[in-house]
């Protein structure tokens, strides 16, 4: 009897509801604290460039040094003196998306107006996505309460809030956080409208208009945020056939209205984007595995990344990612069998449609088209499946776990997610170009040349963003195979111009990379010889972040004493 006292006391002071609320509060606090802790990664700074409308002004650096501050100015709004200038800026933004950007305009337009309000610092730019993620948590509670009741709704909201994958994207200047919001709202509104078809349930006209409007708006917004939201339309269509086939025509009209609202952009913008964008880069195989095994690996890795390990996937060995995906598959199969035995067949079918069908559709399309879109972007291209998969977990806890174990299981799942999320943000820092700025700041008045073996615009813009414009810095940005030759030319033609040279050697130059380790070493040795002839190596820094794109070696050279 006495041995049960601590456990009984714990149950009295804690509950699933309280644990869920605590997890939600912690998740919101984590978001606020970490808005600006990490510097922008490659894609984020490109989102900033597009949001300023100055993407069309950007020019890839040539073979000669350029003033770095000229690129910094492109990451802020252009000078405007009238309303006409503002309209022109917005028009340029929309037109700039047609030249090669494979994404619709809503995300960039919303960030543009947010930029006007708060400026272009990391915390300011990310705060809109963070705010929308908090709205998503509220929407998750509404969906979960409708589907599972109050307790299940709170637990589902907590899972969405503390999910490692979604937490990362809530602090990421890309379009994936709002995409989850549109998925949650469209699911909630459609399920509500399906239930209202029951003749025993009375519904007022204002309420009906509200839910119809919410469904239509969320579909339109989803399609105008990310084109692969089209998969979600198929999922919603299947859900209608599964739950309310008798009234499928009414639901089809609602879904179709949401699609029709996007037609003007599709006819004017999407067609031009399809013509100009390099869409093949999303489906290129980077593996020696046979195609079928590669497809299965992409399927498994996406599940493991989205449901379990989150952004850790950018640092972990691919085998660990695949193992995590296999674990998720085994757990979900176990959950499904348990729920089936508990006679929760209809709800199980619903969550499997919402969570598993999207990734199955992606797998089938990839196999048929011989592409590998599913595995691109470390799982983010199919973030639409995340709410459904988390709803499966919530359904299992709410309907299949016994009362005596419910609190322990809930706490264990939330603690696991919390540990993974906090570990990601506290152990995996990203401060690459801030470190370069600190290196320059040690003697800020000396003219400095940064020689970087990459022309990739994400690298150039990240460098421009973090180096203050009042520093006398020039940039020589070149392909890995050409940097040594052009650096030698600069040193010979402009002797004595630079008191310091920072050689920024990228581990992943992206554009025109050298193919073999021997080539890389030969070019590095040649660059070292050129610099050592006129300069002296003073400091070396190995810089790294959360992914291979963040890997750089910074070597500071100063004028040799013999000169």
N, C-alpha and C positions, 0 to 999 in steps of 0.2 A: 504493500500500500504506500509506504513512504517513498519507495523508489519511483513511483509515478508522479509524485508531487511536483518536481521541477518541470516535467513535461506538461502536466495539467496547467501549471502556472503560466508556462510559455504560451499555451493555447489560449489562455484567458487574455493575455496582453497583446498577442499577435493574431492576425488572421490573414487570409489571402488578400482581402481588400486593403488592409493596412500595408502589407508587404508591397503590393502593387503600387499604392500611392507613394510609398517611400522610394521605390525604384523610379517612378515617373519624376518625382522631385529631384532625385540625384541626377537623372538623365538631363533634365533642363539645366541644372547647375553646371554640369560638365560641358554642355553646349556653350553656355555663356562664358565660362572660364577659358575655353579653348578656341574662341573665335579667331584670335590673332596669334596663337602660340606657334603655329607652323607657318613657314613662308609659302607663298603660292607655288604649286607644282606646275609642270609643263602646260597641261590643258587649262588650268585656271587662269594663267596669265594671258592665254589666247582668248578666253572668255572675256577678260577685261578689255583686251584690245578690240574685240568685236563690239563690246558694249559701248565703247567710246565713239564708235562710228568711224574710227580712223584706220580701220583695217586696209582700206583702199589706198591710203597714203603710204603705208609701210612698203619699204623696198629692201630686198635682201642685200646685206652689205657686199660690196665688191671686193676687189683684190687689194685695195689700199685702205689705210686706217680711216675711220669715220669718227665724228664727235659723238660719243655715247649719249650725251644729254639730248641730242636730236631725236633719239628713239624714246627716251623717257617721256618727252612731251606727247607722244602718241598714246600714252596710257592714261591720259587725262582728257577731259572734254575739250574740243577746240574752242577758240575764242569766239564769243557770240556777243553781239551788241544790240540785237533786235529779235523780235518774235520770228521774223523771217529766217534769221540765222538758225534759230532753234528748230524750225520746221525743216530747214535744209539738212541739218544734222541728223534728224530722225529719218529723213528720206535716204540719206547716204548710208545709214546703218542698214536699212532694209535692203537697199540695192547691193550692199557689200556682201550680204548673205547669199546672193545669187551666183557669185563668182567661183565658189568652190566649197562653201560650207554645207555639209550634208544634214543640217538640222533646221527645223522651222523657227519662226521668229519670236514666239512669245517669251521664251526665257531671256533672250538678249534684250528685247524691248523692256521687259520688267526690270532687268538689271540696269539698263540705261537710265530709267527714271529714278531708280534707287541711288544710282551714282550721282545724279543731280541733287538728291536730298542730303546724302551723307558723305560723299567723297569716295576716293578710290583706295583707302587703306584696307588691309586684309579683313579686319573685323567688320568694317562698314559694308564691304562688298558681300561678305558671307552671311551677314545678319538677316538678309531677306530669306535665304534658304532655311536658315535656322528658325526664323519665325514661322515659315510655312511648315516646317517639320513639327513644330509645336501644335499647329492647327491639325496636322495629320494625326497626332496623338489624340487630340480631342475627337477627330472623326473616327479613329479606331475604337475609342470608347463607345461612340454611338453605334457603329457597326457591330461591335462585340456584344453590347447590351441587347441590341435587336435580335441577334443570332443566338446568344448564350445566356442572357440575363445580366444583372448588374455586376455580380462577382466575375463572371467570365469576361464581361466587357472591360472591367478594370485590368484584369490580367492580360488580356489581349493588347490593351493600350500600353501596358508596361513592357510587353515584349517588343512592340513597335518602338517605344521610346529608347530602350536599352539595347536593341539589336546592334551588334558591332558593325554590321554592314551599313545599316541605315544611319547610325550615329556618325560614321565617317562621312557619308554623303550629305548629312545635314550641315557639315562644316566644310563643304566643298563647293567651290564656285562653278558648278556645272548643273545640268538640267534634271538630274536624277531625283533629288529630294522633292521637288514639286510633282514629279511624275507619280510618286507613291501617293501623294495627296489625291490626285485625280483618280487613281485606281481605287482608293478607299471610298471616296465620295460616290463614284459611279456604281460600285458594288452595293453600298448601303442603300442608295436611292432605288436601284433596280430591285433589290430584294424587298424593299418596302412596298414598291408598286405591285410586285407580284403578289404579296400577301393581301393587298387591298382588293384584289380581284375576288376574294372570298365574299360572297353576298351577305354573310353574317356580320361583316365589318363595315360600319358606316364611315364615310369620309366626306368632309366638307370640301367645297370647291377651292377655297384658298390653299388648303393643305395639298390638294391634288396638284394644283399649279406649281406650288413650291417644290414638290418632289420631282415632278416632270422637268421643271426648269433646272433643278440641281443635276439631274441625270444628263440632260442635253448639254449644259454648260461644261460639265466635267468631261464629257466625251470630246467636245470641241477643243477644250483646253488641252486635253491629253494629246490629241492628234497634232495640235499646234505647238506642243512642247517637244515631242519626240516621235518620229515617224513609226518606230516599232510598236508604239501604242496600238497600231492596227491589229496586232496579235490579240490585244485585250478586247477589241471589238468582237473578234471571233469567240473568245472565251465567254463574253456576255451573251452572245447569241446561243452558244451551247447551253449556258445556264438557263436561259429562257425555255429552250426545248426540254430540258431536264425537269424544270419545276412547274412550268405553266404553258405547255404546248397549246392548250386550247385558246389562249389569248396571245399567241405568238405574233399575230399581225399587229396588234396594238403596240406591243413592245418593239417590234421591228420599225414601226413608224417613229417611235421615240429615238431609237438608236440611229435611224436614218437621218432624222432631223439634225442630230449632232454632227453627222458626217457632212450633210449638205452645207452647213455653215462654214465648212473649211474649203468648199469648192472654189471660191474666188482666189484664195491663196494657191490652191493646187494648180489651177489653170495658169496663173500668172507667175508664181514663184517656184513651186515644186518641180515643174517640168524643166525650167531653166537650171535648177540645182542638179537634177538628174543628168542633164547634159554636161554640166561643167565640173561636178564634183568627182573626185577619185574614189568611187565606192569600192573598188577592188581591194583597197588597203584593209578593209574590214574583214575580208574573207580569205586572206592569204595564209596558207599553212606554214607554220614555222616549226615543224616537227618531222622527224624521220619515220614516225609510225605509219602503218598502212592507214588509208583514209577512214575506214570503218572504225578502227581502234581510236583514231584521233577524234572522231565524232563522239564516241562513247566517253573518251577522256574529257572532252569539253563539257559534256552533259554532267559528268560526275564532279568535275572541278567547279562548275558554276553552282551546283547545289552546295558543295562544301564551303565555297566562298560566301555566297549570299546568306546561308542559313547559320553557319557556325563561325568561321574564322575571320570574316570581314576583310578589312584592308591588310591584314597580316599576309594575305596571299601575295602581295607585291614583294615580300621579303623571304618567304618560306620556299623550301625545296618543292618542286612540282609533285614529288612523290607524297609529301605530307598533305598537300592540297587534295590530291586524289584520294588518299586514305580518309581524309575528313569528309569528302563527298560520299565515299562508300559507307562511312559511319552514319551519315544523315539518311542515306537510302535505307539502311537496315533499321534505323530507329523509326522512320516513317512507315515502313512496312509493318513493323511491330505495332505501332499506334493504330494503323488501319485495321489490322486483324483484331486487336482488342476492341476497337469501337464497333466493328462488325458483330462481334460476339455480344456486345452490349445492346445490340439492336438499334444502333444509331446510324442506320444505313443511309437515310436521306441526307442527313447533315454531313455524313462522311463523303457522300457523292458530291455534295456542294463544295466542300473545302478542297477536294481533290481536283475538281474542275477549276477552282480559283487558283490553286497553288501549283499543281503538277501539269495541267494541260498547257499552260503557256510555254514551259520549257520543252515539252514534248512536241509542240508545234514548231518551235525553233529548231529542234533536232531533225524533224522530218523535212523541213524546208532546206536545211543545210545539206542533208543527204541527197535530196533531189537535185538541188542546184550545184552540188559539189563545192560548196563554200564552207567557211568555218566561222561564221558570224557569232555563233553561240559562245565561243571561247574568247572572243575579243573583248578587251577592256576589263579583264579580271572580274567578270560577272555582272558588270553594271548594265550591259545592254538588255539584260532580262531581269532587271530589278522589279518589273511588274509582277513577278511571281511571289515576291517576298511577303506581302500581306496575307495571301492565301495560305502559304506554308506556315506562317506564324499563327494563323487562325486554326490550322490543323493541330498545332501544339496546344493551343488554348482549349480546343474542343476535347482533346484527349484528357487534359487535366480536369476539366469541368464535368465530363460525362463518364469517364472510364476509371479514374483514380478514386479509390475508396476514401471516405472522409478522414480516416485516421492517418492516411499518408498524404493527403492533399496539401496541407501546409508545408510539409517537408519537401515534397516534390516541387511545389511552386517556388519556395525559397532557394532550392538547389538550382533550378533553371535560371532564375533571375541572378543569382550569385555568379553562376558560370558566365552569363552574358556580361555582367558588370565587370568581372575580372578580365575578360578578354578585351573589353572596350577600354578600361582604364589602363591596362597594360599597353595597348596600342598607342594611346595618347601620351603616356608617361615614359615609355621606353624607346619609342621610335620617333626621334626628333627629325625635323627638316629645317636646317639653317645653313644652307649651302652658300647662297649668294650674299647673305648677311655676313658670313665669314669673310668673303672676298672684300666686302665694303670695310670691314674692320681692319683687314690687311692694308688697304689703301689709307685708311684714317690714321695709321701710325705716323705717317709723314705726308699730310694731306696737301701740302703746297708744292710738292715735287710733281712735275709732269709725268704722267704714267701711261704706258701703253699696255692694254690687255690683249694678249695674243691667244685666241681660242680656236681649237681645232673643230669647230662646228659652225655651220651657217644656219642650223635649224632655228626657226623663228621663235620657238618657245624658249630656247636657251638665250638668244639675243635679248628677248624682251624681259626675261627674268633678271638678267644682268642689268639691263637698263632700269628696271623698277627699283632695284635695291641699292644702286650706286647713286648717292646724292648728286644732283645736277651741278652743284658748285665745286665739285671735285674736278681738277684738270685731267680728265681721262679720255683717251682715244681708244678705239676698239679696232683690232684687226681680226675679223671673223672669217675663217676660211675652211675649206674642206680638209679632212685629215691628210690627204695626199699632197696638198698644195701649200699648207701652212709654212713649212720650213723654207720653201723657195721664196715666197712673198715676204716672209719675215726677214730673210737675208737681204732682200732688195730694199726694204724699208730702212734697215740699219745702215746700209751702205749709202743710200741716197740722202738720208737725214741724220748724219752723225751728230751726236751730242744733243739731239732734240729731247730725248726721253731720259730722265734720271733713273727711272725704274721701268722694268718690264715684268708683268705678271703673266706667266705662261699657264693658261687654264686648259688642262688636258682632260677632255671628256671621256668617260668610260663607255658612253653610248652616244656618239655624234649624230645618229639617226640618218642624216643625209650623206650619201656617198661614203659609207664607212669602209675602212680597209678590210679585206677579206680574211687575211691570215695573221696569226700572231707574229710571224716573222716580218711581215710588212709593217705592222704596228711598231715593233721594236726598232726597225731600221729608220722609220720616220722620226721616232722619238729621239734616237741617238743623233740624227742629223740636226734636229732642233736644238738639242743640248749643246752640240758643237758650235753652232752659230751663235747662241747666246753666250757661251763661255768665252768666245773670242773677244768680246767687248764688255761683258758684264760678269758680275760675281754672284753666285747663288747665296742668298742670305737666309731664306726660310722656305720650308716645304710643308704644305698642309694637305692631308688626305681628307677630302670632303665627301660626306655621304648623307643620304636622307632615308626615305622610305621605299625607294625603288631604284632600279638601275639607272634611270634617267638622271638621278641626283648624284651619281658618282663622278667626281672630278678630283684631279690633283692640281693644286695651286702652288706654283713655284715662283717666289719673289726674287728677281734679279736686280741688283743695283750696279751703277757704273763702276767698273773695275778701277782700283787705285792706280794701276799702271797707266790709265788713260787720263 
